Amino acid sequence: FLAYGTRLGKSHPLLSVELYSFDGQKLTSLWKTEDVYDGKLDVERNRVVLNYMKEAEFIEAATYNRIPPRHEAIYKVTPEGMQLLDDHQITPRGQ
């Protein structure tokens, strides 16, 4: 199962996600990511999509009054944990 949540503390919320396995006796962490800047999580049957910004790119874009790019990481859920299928930049509209 997935446990996730956001916390405040910067200009955008920080998302943390952890994938656990439970065999009836023991809880085991299989995968985790922490403090994903402005992270959004979309969970499907066997796939997890993480939409996020890189903090340094956000700061640079804000400095020059531009729209920061977002990134999308797509993971496949496996019995061993998460397998990264793709991680790419999503170009903002108008750029």
TABELLIN-V153361 format. One record per backbone hydrogen bond with DSSP energy under -0.5 kcal/mol. CO is the residue of the C=O (numbers start at 1). NH is the residue of the N-H. E is the energy in kcal/mol with one decimal. If there is no record, write none. Layout:
BEGIN
CO/NH/E
CO/NH/E
END
This chain:
BEGIN
1/20/-3.2
3/18/-2.6
5/16/-2.5
7/14/-2.6
10/9/-0.7
13/38/-2.5
14/7/-1.8
15/36/-3.3
16/5/-1.9
17/33/-2.4
18/3/-2.6
18/20/-0.5
19/30/-3.1
19/31/-1.3
21/28/-3.0
26/23/-1.6
26/28/-0.5
28/21/-2.7
28/30/-0.5
31/19/-2.9
33/17/-2.6
35/37/-0.6
36/15/-2.5
36/39/-1.6
37/53/-2.4
40/51/-2.6
42/44/-0.5
42/49/-2.8
46/77/-2.2
47/44/-3.1
48/75/-3.1
49/42/-2.3
49/51/-0.5
50/73/-3.0
51/40/-2.7
52/71/-3.5
53/55/-0.5
54/58/-2.2
55/59/-2.4
56/60/-2.2
57/61/-2.4
58/62/-2.6
59/63/-2.1
60/64/-1.6
61/66/-3.3
62/65/-1.1
66/68/-0.5
70/90/-4.2
71/52/-2.6
72/88/-2.4
73/50/-3.0
73/75/-0.5
74/85/-3.2
74/86/-1.5
75/48/-2.3
76/78/-0.5
76/83/-2.7
78/81/-1.2
81/78/-3.4
82/84/-0.5
83/76/-2.8
86/74/-3.3
88/72/-3.0
89/91/-0.6
90/70/-1.7
92/95/-1.3
END
